[in-house]
Amino acid sequence: MGSSRQRAHVTWAEAAQRGSLAANAAAVEMGIQASRQGNHRDLRVT
């Protein structure tokens, strides 16, 4: 039972890590696109 509990915890941690990594990558991409277009104000408002 302890093993399955640990496994679930690891899966949840991995999912959270992957999610934050994906969100971080998306934010970086949006930031790069915005800076290329020169829309710094738009990025801050949104």
C-alpha positions as CSV (number, residue, x, y, z in Angstrom):
1,M,0.0,0.0,0.0
2,G,2.8,2.4,0.8
3,S,4.4,1.7,-2.6
4,S,1.2,2.6,-4.5
5,R,0.8,5.7,-2.4
6,Q,4.4,6.8,-3.2
7,R,3.7,6.0,-6.9
8,A,0.6,8.2,-6.9
9,H,2.6,11.0,-5.2
10,V,5.4,10.8,-7.8
11,T,2.9,10.8,-10.6
12,W,1.2,13.9,-9.2
13,A,4.6,15.6,-8.7
14,E,5.6,14.8,-12.2
15,A,2.3,16.1,-13.6
16,A,2.7,19.3,-11.6
17,Q,6.3,19.7,-12.8
18,R,5.4,19.1,-16.4
19,G,2.5,21.4,-16.2
20,S,4.6,24.3,-14.8
21,L,7.3,23.6,-17.3
22,A,4.8,23.8,-20.2
23,A,3.3,27.0,-18.7
24,N,6.7,28.5,-18.4
25,A,7.6,27.6,-21.9
26,A,4.4,29.1,-23.2
27,A,5.0,32.3,-21.2
28,V,8.5,32.5,-22.6
29,E,7.3,32.0,-26.2
30,M,4.6,34.6,-25.7
31,G,7.2,37.0,-24.2
32,I,9.6,36.5,-27.2
33,Q,6.8,37.1,-29.7
34,A,5.6,40.2,-27.8
35,S,9.1,41.6,-27.5
36,R,9.7,40.9,-31.2
37,Q,6.5,42.9,-32.0
38,G,7.4,45.5,-29.4
39,N,4.1,45.0,-27.4
40,H,5.5,45.3,-23.9
41,R,2.4,47.2,-22.7
42,D,0.1,44.5,-24.1
43,L,2.0,41.8,-22.3
44,R,1.7,43.6,-19.0
45,V,-2.0,44.3,-19.4
46,T,-2.7,40.7,-20.4
